[in-house]
Each structure stands twice: as structure tokens, then as C-alpha cells.
Amino acid sequence: MTMIAEGSDRGHEEQIDWNGHPVTTWIPHPLAGQTFEVSTRTARDTEQAIAAIRESGQFSERFESLALLLLRAEGVASSWVEGLRVPMVDVAAAEIGETNDRSALQIADNLSVVRQALIAPERDLQIADLHQWHGRLMDSSALPGEMIGRFRMTQSWVGGTSPRDAALVPPPPDRVEPLMADLIAFANTERSDPVTQAAVAHAQFEAIHPYGDGNGRIGRILVGWILARRLGISRPPPVSVFIARDPGGYLAGMTLYRMGLLDNWVTWMASALLHAGEAARSVMTRSEELRNMWNGRIGDLREDATARKVLNLLSEHPVVSSELLVDRFGVSGRAALNALHSLAIAGILQPYQKAPLRPGRPRRYWVAGELLDVISGWPGT
């Protein structure tokens, strides 16, 4: 038996049976037909956030290789929100397959999905895209295979030990598919300003909680996708950094949204995105200053030296090996080793010591510690 209670314009409560016990679920209303008008004050907040996002996006276009740091910061911070905390250097090693640490591999998977989601934001989003993101995100997780890349088939809950004492009980599984189809349609429209749209889409996604795990990370990727699509930028600022810094404000904002207080939630998201945009430009500026300092340290090397090429590679791969350089630049193993030693002498690279994954002669890895310190210095990371 299902009992329907009163709710806000954004959703309502329903009582359902769970293993013979009555529990209360929260059913979000479809977004189609709803209005998302914000107050004049909140509209000013969203305008300021949009300006900061656009400015950081233009900065990213000028420094494309450094802009990869923004995606790295987003993926790492989004994982940290979920309690996955691993030294940045170990995450970088996981990205090139040189660790068997499950947490590091999961964060590396998240980084991969963040990059994947922003390849073609101009194309309409499909449910199949979300399933693909989820499949890649859960690649190194312990989630059963039948729950990966597909919507959940069982009742879920957020917080607590069961739906009976949970902080939030999302809709029953038979409601997920139609609600997600409605959400995807909303994400592909331009019915409100980009910040309001991203805030609403994210809150709706988290309320539906469509997957067995990974909902927070996929929901935050959706924010970046909407901003990239609506604002024409390739590297949206890492909002997860600021969610990690203020988890209480984030959770309170989404609760207020479900209560019908749209302005409170949009104001919080606008503030987070404003600071994310400003911080993104600051990180890229500091990274560019570091790059210039590195160039000064190797000023006596030829312009075509392999070591100079490695400097650009470090934004993508802060942990490198001679094998990676041979593969990327087509140089000999000796030339690759010479380049790494030159950068180590200059203090740009330091040895990275971890137990080898494979039998036989271990590979030697090097880490750009100063560059990782720039990312690690972000609030919330």
C-alpha cells in the first residue's frame, strides 16, 4: 500500500512497504512544467558566478595543458567528498597503471570520467551517456557487475542503516527510469540561466539517486557538463573542491531545495561556482609561474631537447617514467632517461618510490612534486 503525503512544489513524500515495514520515501516531481525563477538578488549571484566561470574558461583556452589541472582537481575533490582520500602522487601513479591501491584506482577512474564527459558537451545528453560514465567510474569498485552502468533495481537510502532510519529515502526503483528521462530532457534545454539549471539538475539527480553507488560523483559531473554546454567552455571550474570544503552547506542547500526554497540552494551553488572560477584562474596562474621557473632552471638545454617537451606532459601526467616518454615522444630509452635525469638535477622531478607491480626489473618513476603541491593547496583538497 502506498500513502501520499503533502510536499513542496519540488516533490512529495510517499509511504511504501520495505521488507514488511512502512518507510517514507521522497518522490521528486518531474521538472517538465515546473518554473525556476529566482529572486533579483539570487539572479545577481548567478550572473557573477557565470562571469567568473567564463573568465576561467577563457584562461583555460590560453593554457590548455595547464587546464588539465582543473579536471584533475575536480576528479580528486569529487572522490574526496565520498571519503576516498589518497595522496595525490598515488592517484597520478594509478592513472598510468602503476598501483594496485583500490582507492587510488577509483579516484583515477573518476578523473577519467570527468575527462570523458567533457569531450562533446554540445551534443545532447542521453541516458546511455550516464550509464557509460557510471560504468567507467565503477571499473575499480566493489559494486556487483549487474549494478554497474544501469539504474538500480532495488530500494536505496542515504544515511542510516536502512530506509527506516535513513536521512533520505529516494523513489522506488520503478520510478527511476521516467524521472531520469525527464531530468535528461531538462539538462538538454535552456529554460533558466546556466547556474540555476546546473543546481536544479544536480539536486534532482541526487534526489532520484538512480544508481547503486557513485551518485554523488556522477551528479557533480553533470554540473560540469551543463556549464560546459551552456557557456561554451571546455574546462569548467572544479565545484567539487568547494563542496568538499563546505559539505554542511551543500547538504543543507539540497534539503532546502526539496522544501521548495529554490533561492537558498541556487545561491549556495552560485557562491561555490564563483569561488571555483576565481580559484581556477589562480591555480593556472600559479602553475604558469611554476612553468616559467622550470624553464629558467633548464635554460641551458636546447630548444628541441626532450626535457623541454616533458614540461608540457607533466600537467597531464605528474608521474612519469622513461617508458612513458619513449611511447609519447618516440625517443630512445637513453634519451628518455637523460631527459628525466636533467629534470631531476633541476629539481623539477623527484624519485617516486613504490613497490613494483610486476616481477622482474622494476621501472623507475619520477614525480613533479611542486606541480602536485599547487593542486593540493586548493581549499578542500
Buried (B, 14 or more C-beta within 10 A) or exposed (E): EEEEEEBBEBBBBBBBEBEEEEBBBBBBBBBEEBEBEBEEEBBEBBBBBBEBBBBBBEBBEEBEBBBBBBBBBBBBBBBBBBEBEBEBBBBBBBBBEBBEBBBBBBBBBBBBBBBBBBEEBEEEBEBEBBBBBBBBBBBBBEBEEEBBBBBBEEBBBBEEEEBBEBEBBBBBBEBBEEBBEBBBBBBEEEEBBBBBBBBBBBBBBBBBBBBBBBBBBBBBBBBBBBBBBBBEBBBBBBBBBBBBBBEEBBBBBBBBBBBEBBBBBBBBBBBBBBBBBBBBBBBBEBBBEBBEEBBEBBEEBEEEBBBBBBBEBBBBBBBBBBBBBBEBBEBEEEBBBBBBBBBBEBEBBBEBEBEEEEEEEEBBBBBBBBBBEBBBEBEBB
